[in-house]
């Protein structure tokens, strides 16, 4: 599981990150805890925890990474390469950062349970909306969550094309998980956590339904390109008839 606190108000972001760590440790006082920064970062210790190493007397461990995405390029690249595994791990990772480039934030958001930014002028938490919550709602076959998520996406300025692309990706991933083994899926570009997550979601769809969803989203896209109706409205109808 992955959490990220960042922003121009680095003091506030890191304070909130530590508060989160204390809250989680209070719930699991037996959990192993490790804090690393750019100077103390140990790749072997980090990789061991990402791979699932836990405390001697606990089923979970927690690691706080302070400034590791912004102080050293090599460390940042290594952490970014393992975001998917961090997000899917039973262990908990908390990133405490100052300002981050939008490209890095986008990568982190894709795998984070929570990603919050702290602005120097407001000094308050502004939760970042994650487009992949739409994919999760589709995977759960949760009509209401998908529909309300679409409304939030529109208010956030996300284009219908980007929304449809995200939903189509999820439908294709579920389809692949239903038809291919994990090793074959990996060769097709669907690896590890996304495959396992889609495999679980596959139980919500009968044979052929995931393929039909993918085809329907493609049809909606092409219809919109031909000027046949409002793409955003079509996506809402898609959600309500999921």
Secondary structure, DSSP 8 states (H G I E B T S, - for coil): -EEEEESS-HHHHHHHHHHHHHHHHHH-TTSEEEEEETTT--HHHHHHHHTT---TT-S-EEEEEESTTTS-HHHHHHHHTTHHHHHH-SSEEEEE-S---HHHHHHHHHH-SEEEEE-TTT-SEEE---THHHHHHHHHT-HHHHHHHHHHHHHTT--HHHHHHHHHHHHHHHHHHHHS-HHHHHHTT--HHHHHHHHHHGGGS-TTHHHHHHHHHHHHHHHHHTT-S-HHHHHHHHHHT-
